[in-house]
Amino acid sequence: MLSTEDMALEGWVYRKIDQVIHKIGKDIFPVNPIQADTVANSFNEHGWRGVFRDLVRHLRLTHLKIELAKSNSISRPGSCQRTAFVENNTIIKYSYLITINDLFLDNPFSIAAILAHELGHVIYSEMIEDEPRTVGMRFKSDEGTLDEERSVDLLAFLFKIGEFQLRVARDKRLTLGYFDQELFERIQIIVSKKLNPVGS
């Protein structure tokens, strides 16, 4: 049984999936998920940067400037900073810096879960965000920030990399995102039904 709050969040998930599909279409989502073996092998051969390269390729973000760093001073598992390039008072493109907390760099699936979320911010910025690309001060409300963070978690499942969020939640009892494990489990089911409806 879901609590009233969880039922409200599940309703939000259904509505947000419809909004995202309306905005960017279904064809952009990969047919197959990135496999855990692929991530583990990349980590063993190339370390955490190898996992990063795998996810960037899977998400088809190789055309963007996305840099990667580690830090022992950030308070969160990861962060994504955006820098704008401006011409004639108009933002023409963004670059991104993703930083991972040192505490998580010993586990390939934790790395993948963190990167799934932070790269989701890149997707949100490039494909979903409705802000005009003109120079000026922008203030996002707490509600708007929370909506973006939850949307980013949802994007991980739509792009078939949410399994790493679930794996970490199941194995380590650690949620690397803005939903708890139960909601992540429900999101995975809902996304599967929405992207692969019966009879399609």
Beta strands, then each sheet from edge to edge (+ up, - down):
strand 1: 65-71
strand 2: 78-87
strand 3: 90-101
sheet 1: 1+ 3+ 2-
end
